[in-house]
Amino acid sequence: MSSQSGFLQIIDVYKAYSGKVILDNIDFQVSRGEFCTVVGPSGCGKSTLLRLIVGAEIPTAGRVLLEQQSVGPPDIHRGIVFQKYSLFPHLTVLDNVSLGLGSVDDRDQRRCRAKKFKRRQRLCWRKSGWPSMETNIPMSCQGGCSSGSLSGSP
């Protein structure tokens, strides 16, 4: 894998907890604007991988790069929503994903950002071939929305 390409690069990543290997030799890259899905059975390391990408954890070995820089701690530009634990059951999937936009002080600016973000999310859903889930509540999703999703600034 070229170290000079890719918006997000996962390079030879290993993650272990108390000697138990969770992620073993993970390598991939995602280009800017590319849609990427992490799928696998319960316990395979999906959430661990997402925590590494947002900087909530560091790999045991290997590198996680965002725009050719090592990922730092989570911030307002990069975050994670673990659906099982962090979703509000009374809000739609799209409204839950958009909650991070509420940190903008100006109400009109917040509404504008939310509209742009929602348009972008709808486009991602269309590109993925998945049915739009924007009006679903979390528990109506297949598997109870037990996987994680990434969201950034619009």
N, C-alpha and C positions, 0 to 999 in steps of 0.2 A: 504494500500500500504506500503510495506516495505521501510524504509528510507535508507536501505543499498544496494538496487539494482537499476539498471537502470543508463544509461549514462546521460540521461536527465530526470528529474523528475519535474512534475508540480503538486504541492500539495495544494489542497484546495484554488485555486487561484480565487480571485475576483478582478475585475477592474471596477471602476466607474469614470465618469467625471461629475463634478458639480451635483452629486447625481444621475445621470443616470447610472444604472448598465449595463455594456457592457459584462463582463464575470462573470458568477455566478457559484461558486463551481466546478471549472475545476480540474480534477484529471486524470493524465495519466503518463506513463513513456515510454521511448524509449531506447532500449538496444543499445550498441555500434554496429555499422554496420547495424542496422535495418533501413528500409525505412519507413517513416511516411508521410502521406499526410493529409493536413488540407483542408477540403472541406465544403462549406456552401454558403448560399445566401449572396448577397451584404448586408453589415451592420451587420452581425452576430458576428463580433469580430475576424475574421481570422487575419487581419493585426495587431490588438492590441495584440493578442496572440504572433505573431511573434516578435513584438517589445519587449515584455516582455522576450522572449527567448534569444534575442541577447543583452538584457540589455539596450536598448534605453529608456525603461520606467520601473518603478517598480510597482508591484501589490499593489492594495489598501489593500489587505489581502492575506495571503498564501505565498508560497515559490516557487521559480524557482531555481532548482539546476542543475548544470552541473558537473558531476563527484563528487558528494556529497558536492560541494561548491556553495554558493550563486552566481548567475550570476552577474558579474561586468559589467562595461560599455563596449560597442562594441569595438573590437580591430581587428587586422589583422587575427586572428584565427577564427573569428566568425562574420558573417555579414548577411545582408539581401538585397535583390534586389526587390523593388516594381516595378513590370513589367510595370504597367501603366505609371509610372512617370520616371523611371530610365533607361529604355532600349533604346538603339540606334536603330532606325527603319531600318537602312541600314545594321546592323549586324545580323547574325543568332542567334537563341536562345542560342546555345552552345557558340558562341563567346561572347555574352553579359555576360553569366554566368562566363566565363573565364577571364573577364577583370581584376579582382582583382589580377591575377597572374602577371600583368604588373609591380608590384612594386619591383620586383627583379631586381637588377642592372645589373647583368651579363646576356647578351643576350642568351647565350647557356643554362644557368641554367633556365632562364625564359621559353625557348622553351621546355626543358625537363619537367619542372613542368606542363606546359600547356598540353603536350601530356599525362602525367600520369593522370591529372585531367579529360581530355576529355574521356579517357578510362574508368575511374571510373563513370563518368556521363552516358556514354552509358550503362554500366552494371546496374546502377540504373534504367534507363529507361526500359531495358529488364526485370529486376526483377519485376518492377511495372506492367508489362503487357501493358503499354502505348506504342503507336507507337513512334519511335524515332522522336524527333522534332529538332534534332541538325542542320538540314539544313533549317528549317523554319525561316522566319522573324517573329518578334513578332506579328504583326497584322494578320498573317495567322492562328494563333492558335485560337481554339474555344473560343469564349468569348473575343477575343482580348487580351488574357493573362492578365486579370485583377486581377488574384490572385497573391500571393507572393511566392517566393521560397527561400530556404536557401542554402547557399553555404559556405563551409569551406575550409581549406587548403587541398591539395591532400594528 
